[in-house]
Amino acid sequence: MIFVGVIVTGVALAATLAFIAIGENMLYFFSPTQVKNGEAPRERTLRVGGLVVPGSVAREQGSLTVQFDLSDNRESLTVKYTGILPDLFREGQGIVATGALEPGGTFVAEEVLAKHDEKYMPPEVAEALELAEQGGRMSNPQE
């Protein structure tokens, strides 16, 4: 009986640790409105998406750093990215960025993904834009 009890306890502990690890490594999607409303965690990696605001793209001279605003047609969020942007990145285009929020509210992206053709838009971005137009609100994935 002791052996069975040890095995059951070990399996339960392993399952608990696995669920905790999975939960900590999830990448939740947030719209700029949700980020501005404080619904996005500041200490975690997350994804934000929307449209690149026309006229907002600013590149730093002599570096690969670019800063731009991302909007869901309700709110906008400043994104800072250092690296080579995708070939399809341009103003007015839907993108999804992965990164974290700085204390000042700027989103520092580690990765920027752009749609691959004119008809495709990431489902999360399309939903955020549609809800923003209707005055609705995306559900918080952490609730």
Helices and strands as residue ranges (DSSP letters): H 2-24, E 29-30, H 32-36, E 46-52, E 58-59, E 65-71, E 76-82, E 94-101, E 107-114, H 123-134
